[in-house]
Amino acid sequence: MKHSVPFQDRPDGHGAVSGSPELPTEVVRAQLQKILASPAFARSERLSRFLRFAVEKALQGEGAQLKEYLLGLEVFDRGPSYDPRIDPIVRVEAARLRSRVKEYYQSEGQADPILIDFGKGSYAPIFHKREQRRVESILASSWTRHFQDWRIIASVASLVLLAVALIWGADLQRRNSRLQQQLDSAEKFRSPDRIFSPLWGSFFNADGQNFVIFGSPMFFSNPGAGLFLRRSTLNDETNLLNNSDFHTLQERFGPLAGPHYDYAEMGDAIALQRLTAFFGKVGCALTALPAHLATWDSIKEGNIIFLGTPRMNHLLRKLPVQQDFEWGRGPEYYIENRNPQPGEEKVYVTSSHRDAVTYAVIASFPGLRPNREILLLTTHSSPGALAAVEYLTRPESVRTMTEKLQLIESGKRKYFQMLLRVSVDNNIPVKIEYVTHHEVAGRQQAGDARQ
């Protein structure tokens, strides 16, 4: 049975809902706070304000005053000109409020003994107690339903876990198989009798450190004029004061600051990346150093690769080896053959470093310490550097080099100097051709020359 709304004071000072002595106001207010704390109301300040105002009015015996106009003023902050016929805010929110209260009692409030309800077409709430048997029945059915739900969830979870375990096991087996294949492949790749070892054997030894020294163009700046300058003939910072090209640059654009080494040739950078990736594939480390930061003391104990244009690599000018294929002075658009063999040219020329044809030199010499090696990958252009690295890391060309140089037959390490011709398109090497090679055997070794 539903009890009426008006509130009357009891003689003992405690309020109670008229017609329902079992429902003191504090019980109704406690139920109100429980509803307001539920997620559906905690996220809606407007509906919470509506419900609280209506309940308090009803508890104060003023439920009859809960009309649309009053609610518009007190709850929804409408002004005195508010016209419920034009503005339906109260009717719309009242419908939402009834729906939210109903949802609450169908979910987390389904076992609450106190009900706060709204009659159809009324804004005044009604309070009444739920029958104890009904509450016990709801609690029992709730626990039964939860227990059954958990049994279902547990069964489904078991099946899901079993399926995941089977899938994971199959995937793990597949991964292990793939990893084993990769390990086998890598082991074959590193094996001494494989394609690359006759050529790269010294660099693959675990007891030595590997260095690659690459050149960087030298720039000067005039910060005041906003200038950043380079001249291709200026590559040695140790003798700038006696360099006429530097004095000319200083007179025209000075005062100059520097030198700066802020850039690298794009082709050299890509070649360096590919070379580093190649070493990583065979499980060897490679330390890269820009030429202006490299010193003999820092690299002499290891295997050394010089990569790029000789004029940007000052250590090459002091390298104690006899190079048969030497880059010309100035712009270096030609190569001098200092020890021409029958059928070879004395000079190999390209008209400019942007031509469709360029050259690259691959030269191998004994290192500065026993069981070490020096490898030159010198060019006058970025495409040449890319071509040299590609030629030394591609199985087909390495196999050809091994056969031409007879690196395996003698059983002893052979050193060589090889000239390549490179066809270029848009600064990319598209064809690499072997031109000729010279053996270094019998010459003075770098290690002896440094003594």
MARKOLSE-44278 format. One line per field, with one value per residue (C-alpha): chain; y, x negated, z; residue number from 1. Coordinates in steps of 0.2 Angstrom, whole numbers, plus 2048, in hexadecimal, padded with zeros to 3 digits. Example, Ala and Ser with C-alpha at 12.3 -4.5 7.8 and 13.67 -1.06 7.14 Angstrom:
BEGIN
c = A,A;
py = 7EA,7FB;
px = 7C2,7BC;
pz = 827,824;
k = 1,2;
END
This chain:
BEGIN
c = A,A,A,A,A,A,A,A,A,A,A,A,A,A,A,A,A,A,A,A,A,A,A,A,A,A,A,A,A,A,A,A,A,A,A,A,A,A,A,A,A,A,A,A,A,A,A,A,A,A,A,A,A,A,A,A,A,A,A,A,A,A,A,A,A,A,A,A,A,A,A,A,A,A,A,A,A,A,A,A,A,A,A,A,A,A,A,A,A,A,A,A,A,A,A,A,A,A,A,A,A,A,A,A,A,A,A,A,A,A,A,A,A,A,A,A,A,A,A,A,A,A,A,A,A,A,A,A,A,A,A,A,A,A,A,A,A,A,A,A,A,A,A,A,A,A,A,A,A,A,A,A,A,A,A,A,A,A,A,A,A,A,A,A,A,A,A,A,A,A,A,A,A,A,A,A,A,A,A,A,A,A,A,A,A,A,A,A,A,A,A,A,A,A,A,A,A,A,A,A,A,A,A,A,A,A,A,A,A,A,A,A,A,A,A,A,A,A,A,A,A,A,A,A,A,A,A,A,A,A,A,A,A,A,A,A,A,A,A,A,A,A,A,A,A,A,A,A,A,A,A,A,A,A,A,A,A,A,A,A,A,A,A,A,A,A,A,A,A,A,A,A,A,A,A,A,A,A,A,A,A,A,A,A,A,A,A,A,A,A,A,A,A,A,A,A,A,A,A,A,A,A,A,A,A,A,A,A,A,A,A,A,A,A,A,A,A,A,A,A,A,A,A,A,A,A,A,A,A,A,A,A,A,A,A,A,A,A,A,A,A,A,A,A,A,A,A,A,A,A,A,A,A,A,A,A,A,A,A,A,A,A,A,A,A,A,A,A,A,A,A,A,A,A,A,A,A,A,A,A,A,A,A,A,A,A,A,A,A,A,A,A,A,A,A,A,A,A,A,A,A,A,A,A,A,A,A,A,A,A,A,A,A,A,A,A,A,A,A,A,A,A,A,A,A,A,A,A,A,A,A,A,A,A,A,A,A,A,A,A,A,A,A,A,A,A,A,A,A,A,A;
py = 800,811,81F,831,83E,84C,84D,850,853,845,849,842,84E,842,844,836,834,836,825,81C,81C,80F,81C,829,837,832,821,82A,836,827,81F,82F,830,81E,822,832,829,81C,81E,823,833,836,83B,846,856,85C,84B,84A,85C,858,848,850,860,855,849,857,860,850,84D,85F,85B,867,85A,862,871,867,86F,871,884,882,875,880,88E,884,876,87C,88E,895,8A8,8AF,8B0,89D,895,882,882,888,881,86E,86C,866,859,852,851,849,83B,838,838,82B,820,822,81E,80F,809,80B,800,7F3,7F2,7F6,7FB,7EC,7E6,7F7,7F6,808,80E,820,821,82E,82B,82D,83F,845,84E,849,83A,82C,822,810,800,7F1,7E1,7D7,7C7,7D0,7D7,7C5,7BE,7CB,7C8,7B5,7B6,7C3,7B7,7A8,7B2,7B8,7A7,7A0,7AE,7AB,798,79D,7AA,79E,791,79D,7A4,792,78F,7A0,79D,78B,793,7A0,794,789,798,79F,78E,78C,79E,79B,78B,795,7A3,796,78E,79E,7A4,794,796,7A8,7A1,794,7A0,7AC,79F,79A,7AC,7AD,79D,79F,795,7A0,7AD,7BD,7B6,7B5,7C8,7CE,7C1,7CE,7D9,7CA,7C5,7C7,7CD,7DD,7ED,7F4,806,80F,821,82C,83D,84D,85D,86C,87C,88D,89A,8AC,8AD,8C0,8BF,8AE,8A5,893,88F,881,880,86F,872,876,866,867,872,870,87B,888,897,893,88F,89C,895,898,8AA,8AD,8A7,8B1,8C1,8BF,8B9,8BB,8BC,8A9,89D,88A,87E,875,863,863,859,848,843,83A,82C,82A,82A,81C,812,813,80D,7FE,7FA,7FB,7F0,7E3,7E2,7E0,7D2,7C8,7CC,7D8,7EA,7F9,80A,819,828,838,83C,84D,843,834,832,825,822,81E,812,80A,7FA,7F5,7F1,801,806,817,81B,829,837,838,84B,84B,83E,845,835,82E,83A,833,821,817,80D,80E,810,80B,813,825,833,842,853,861,85B,849,845,839,82A,828,816,817,805,802,7F0,7EA,7EF,7FC,80F,81B,827,823,833,839,84B,84F,847,848,83E,82E,825,825,81A,812,80A,7FB,7F9,7ED,7EF,7E7,7F0,7FB,7EC,7D9,7D0,7E1,7E8,7F8,7F9,809,80C,81C,826,838,837,830,823,81C,819,810,806,800,7FB,7F2,7E9,7E3,7DD,7D5,7C2,7C1,7CF,7C9,7B7,7BF,7C9,7B9,7B0,7BE,7C1,7AF,7B3,7A1,797,79D,79A,7AB,7BC,7C6,7D9,7E2,7F2,7F1,7FE,7FE,808,80E,813,820,826,834,831,81F,811,806,7FC,7F7,7F0,7E9,7F2,7EB,7E7,7E6,7DB,7E3,7D3,7D7,7EA,7F2,7EF,7FD,7F5,7F6,807,80E,808;
px = 800,7F9,7F9,7FD,7EF,7F3,7E7,7EC,7E1,7E3,7E4,7D3,7CB,7C8,7D0,7DA,7E3,7F6,7FF,7EE,7E7,7DA,7D2,7C9,7C2,7B0,7B4,7BB,7AC,7A0,7A9,7A8,795,793,79C,792,782,786,77C,78C,78F,77D,779,789,789,79A,7A3,79C,7A1,7B3,7B4,7AD,7B9,7C8,7C5,7C1,7D1,7DB,7D3,7D8,7EA,7E9,7EB,7FA,7F0,7E5,7EC,7E3,7E1,7D9,7CD,7C8,7C4,7BB,7B3,7B0,7AC,7B9,7BE,7CF,7D4,7D3,7E2,7E3,7EE,7DF,7D1,7D3,7C3,7CC,7D7,7C8,7BD,7CB,7CC,7B9,7BA,7C8,7BE,7AE,7B6,7BE,7AD,7A6,7B2,7B0,79D,793,7A3,7AD,7AC,7AE,7BC,7C1,7C9,7CA,7D6,7DF,7F1,7F6,7F8,7F2,7E2,7E5,7DC,7E4,7DA,7DF,7D7,7D4,7DB,7CD,7D2,7CF,7BE,7B9,7BF,7B6,7A6,7A7,7AB,79D,790,797,796,784,77F,785,77E,76D,76E,772,764,758,75C,75A,74A,743,747,740,730,72E,730,724,717,719,717,708,700,702,6FB,6ED,6E8,6E9,6DE,6D2,6D1,6CE,6C1,6B8,6B8,6B1,6A4,69F,69E,694,688,686,683,676,66E,65B,65E,66D,66D,668,65A,64C,64E,654,64B,640,650,65A,64D,654,644,643,64C,653,653,65A,654,65F,65C,666,666,65E,668,665,672,675,682,684,688,692,685,680,673,669,65B,657,644,644,644,635,637,625,61E,62C,621,615,623,627,638,63C,635,640,64F,64B,649,659,665,65B,659,65C,65E,65B,657,668,66C,67F,683,67E,681,692,68A,67D,689,694,684,67F,690,68F,67E,683,692,687,67B,68A,691,681,681,672,671,66C,667,66A,65F,660,64E,64C,64E,643,631,624,623,635,637,625,629,638,63D,641,64C,64A,65A,65E,654,642,641,64D,643,632,62C,62B,61E,612,617,606,60B,607,617,617,628,626,633,62D,62B,638,64A,643,64E,640,636,623,61D,60C,607,610,611,613,624,627,628,61D,62B,63D,648,659,65D,667,66C,67F,67B,684,674,669,65B,658,648,649,637,632,622,61A,61F,614,614,612,621,62A,62F,632,640,642,652,64E,658,65A,66D,67B,681,66F,670,680,67A,66A,674,681,673,66B,67B,684,681,680,673,669,668,662,654,64F,64D,643,638,636,638,63B,62E,61E,623,61C,624,622,624,629,62F,63E,646,658,662,673,682,68D,69E,6A5,697,69B,68F,698,68A,679,66B,65A,64C,63C,632,621,61A,611,606,5F3,5F6,5F1,5FF,608,603,5F0,5F1,5F8,5E9;
pz = 800,7FB,808,806,804,810,81F,831,840,84E,860,863,858,84A,839,831,820,824,824,825,836,831,825,82F,825,828,820,811,810,811,803,7F9,7FC,7F7,7E6,7E3,7E6,7D9,7C8,7BE,7CA,7CE,7BC,7BB,7C6,7BE,7C2,7D3,7D7,7D1,7DB,7EB,7EA,7E7,7F5,801,7FC,7FF,810,815,811,801,7F4,7ED,7E9,7DD,7CD,7BC,7BF,7D0,7CA,7BB,7C7,7D5,7CC,7BB,7BE,7B3,7B5,7BA,7A8,7A7,79E,79F,78F,785,78F,792,79C,7AC,7A3,799,7A9,7B3,7A6,7A7,7BA,7BB,7AF,7B9,7C9,7C1,7BB,7CC,7D4,7C6,7C9,7D8,7E2,7DF,7F1,7F9,806,803,7F3,7EC,7DE,7D3,7CF,7BC,7B8,7C9,7CE,7E1,7E6,7F0,7FE,803,80A,7FF,807,810,807,7F7,7FC,802,7F2,7E8,7F1,7F0,7DD,7DB,7E4,7DA,7CA,7CE,7D2,7C2,7B9,7C1,7BC,7AA,7AA,7B2,7A5,797,79E,79F,78D,788,792,78A,779,77D,784,774,769,773,773,760,75E,76A,760,750,757,75E,74D,744,751,74F,73C,73E,74A,73E,730,73A,740,72E,729,736,732,72D,71D,717,70A,713,71F,712,70F,720,72B,735,739,73F,74C,75D,765,75B,75A,74A,745,736,733,728,721,724,719,722,723,72A,730,732,73F,73D,72A,72C,721,721,714,70D,700,6F9,6F9,70C,716,721,731,736,729,726,72A,71C,710,702,6FF,711,711,701,70A,719,70F,706,714,724,732,732,741,740,739,73C,738,739,729,720,70E,70D,703,710,71E,715,711,724,729,71D,723,735,731,729,738,743,739,73B,74E,74E,754,74A,751,746,748,73E,737,740,751,74C,751,74E,761,762,754,751,75C,751,73F,736,727,71F,716,709,701,705,706,715,71E,725,72C,71A,715,722,71F,71D,70E,6FC,6F2,6E0,6DD,6E3,6E2,6D9,6E1,6E1,6DE,6DC,6CD,6C7,6CD,6CA,6C7,6CE,6C9,6B9,6B3,6A1,69A,6A8,6A6,6AF,6B3,6B6,6B4,6B7,6B1,6C2,6D2,6CC,6BC,6B7,6BA,6CA,6D1,6E2,6E9,6F5,6FD,70A,714,724,734,73F,74B,748,743,73E,72E,725,718,70C,704,6FC,6EF,6E9,6EA,6F5,6E8,6E8,6FB,6F9,6EB,6F5,704,6F9,6F0,700,709,6FA,6F9,6E6,6E5,6F4,6EC,6DC,6E6,6EF,6DF,6D6,6E5,6E9,6FB,700,6F6,6FD,70F,714,715,705,704,6F4,6EC,6E0,6D5,6D1,6C4,6CA,6BF,6C8,6C6,6D1,6DD,6DF,6D9,6CD,6C6,6CD,6C2,6C6,6BD,6C4,6D3,6DA,6E7,6F6,6FA,6FB,6FF,70F,71C,725,736,731,72A,73B,744;
k = 1,2,3,4,5,6,7,8,9,10,11,12,13,14,15,16,17,18,19,20,21,22,23,24,25,26,27,28,29,30,31,32,33,34,35,36,37,38,39,40,41,42,43,44,45,46,47,48,49,50,51,52,53,54,55,56,57,58,59,60,61,62,63,64,65,66,67,68,69,70,71,72,73,74,75,76,77,78,79,80,81,82,83,84,85,86,87,88,89,90,91,92,93,94,95,96,97,98,99,100,101,102,103,104,105,106,107,108,109,110,111,112,113,114,115,116,117,118,119,120,121,122,123,124,125,126,127,128,129,130,131,132,133,134,135,136,137,138,139,140,141,142,143,144,145,146,147,148,149,150,151,152,153,154,155,156,157,158,159,160,161,162,163,164,165,166,167,168,169,170,171,172,173,174,175,176,177,178,179,180,181,182,183,184,185,186,187,188,189,190,191,192,193,194,195,196,197,198,199,200,201,202,203,204,205,206,207,208,209,210,211,212,213,214,215,216,217,218,219,220,221,222,223,224,225,226,227,228,229,230,231,232,233,234,235,236,237,238,239,240,241,242,243,244,245,246,247,248,249,250,251,252,253,254,255,256,257,258,259,260,261,262,263,264,265,266,267,268,269,270,271,272,273,274,275,276,277,278,279,280,281,282,283,284,285,286,287,288,289,290,291,292,293,294,295,296,297,298,299,300,301,302,303,304,305,306,307,308,309,310,311,312,313,314,315,316,317,318,319,320,321,322,323,324,325,326,327,328,329,330,331,332,333,334,335,336,337,338,339,340,341,342,343,344,345,346,347,348,349,350,351,352,353,354,355,356,357,358,359,360,361,362,363,364,365,366,367,368,369,370,371,372,373,374,375,376,377,378,379,380,381,382,383,384,385,386,387,388,389,390,391,392,393,394,395,396,397,398,399,400,401,402,403,404,405,406,407,408,409,410,411,412,413,414,415,416,417,418,419,420,421,422,423,424,425,426,427,428,429,430,431,432,433,434,435,436,437,438,439,440,441,442,443,444,445,446,447,448,449,450,451;
END
